[in-house]
C-alpha cells in the first residue's frame, strides 16, 4: 500500500495540469479555488515524503474531500471532463487510503 501516495500525487498533478490547460484559472475565484483544491493532495504527499512518515488516514480523508470538491466544481463544463475524471479516480484511490492507510516502517 505504500505506492498509493504516488498514485494520489500523479492524479493530483494530472488534475492541475488539465485544469491549467483548459484555462481554469481564468474563471476567477472559483477556478483558482478549484486549482488549489486539486493541488492539495499533491501537497500532502510531499509533506508525507518530506517528513519521512507514512501517508496517514487523515491525509487520505483530506485528499478525498479535496478530490470531491474538484469533481463537483468541474462537472458542469464539458471542457473540464478530464479534470473531473482525474478527480474521480483520485477519490477512489483516496478512499482506499482511508480504508487501509500506509503502515509505518518498523
TAPE-V591454 format. One record per backbone hydrogen bond with DSSP energy under -1.0 kcal/mol. CO is the residue of the C=O (numbers start at 1). NH is the residue of the N-H. E is the energy in kcal/mol with one decimal. If there is no record, write none. Layout:
# TAPE-V591454
{{CO NH E} {CO NH E}}
This chain:
# TAPE-V591454
{{3 7 -1.4} {4 8 -2.4} {5 9 -2.1} {6 10 -2.3} {7 11 -2.4} {8 12 -2.1} {9 13 -2.6} {10 14 -2.3} {11 15 -2.2} {12 16 -2.2} {13 17 -2.6} {14 18 -2.7} {15 19 -2.1} {16 20 -2.5} {17 21 -2.2} {18 22 -1.5} {19 24 -2.8} {23 26 -1.0} {24 27 -1.4} {28 32 -2.0} {29 33 -2.4} {30 34 -2.1} {31 35 -2.2} {32 36 -2.3} {33 37 -2.5} {34 38 -2.0} {35 39 -1.3} {39 43 -1.8} {40 44 -2.1} {41 45 -2.2} {42 46 -2.1} {43 47 -2.1} {44 48 -2.4} {45 49 -2.6} {46 50 -2.6} {47 51 -2.1} {48 53 -1.7} {54 56 -1.1} {55 102 -1.4} {56 60 -1.7} {57 61 -2.1} {58 62 -2.3} {59 63 -2.3} {60 64 -2.3} {61 65 -2.2} {62 66 -2.4} {63 67 -2.8} {64 68 -2.0} {65 69 -2.3} {66 70 -2.2} {67 71 -2.5} {68 72 -2.2} {69 73 -2.4} {70 74 -1.8} {78 81 -1.1} {80 84 -2.1} {81 85 -2.3} {82 86 -2.3} {83 87 -2.3} {84 88 -2.2} {85 89 -2.5} {86 90 -2.1} {87 91 -2.2} {88 92 -1.9} {89 93 -2.2} {90 94 -2.6} {91 95 -2.1} {92 96 -1.7} {93 97 -1.9} {94 98 -2.1} {95 99 -2.3} {96 100 -2.8}}
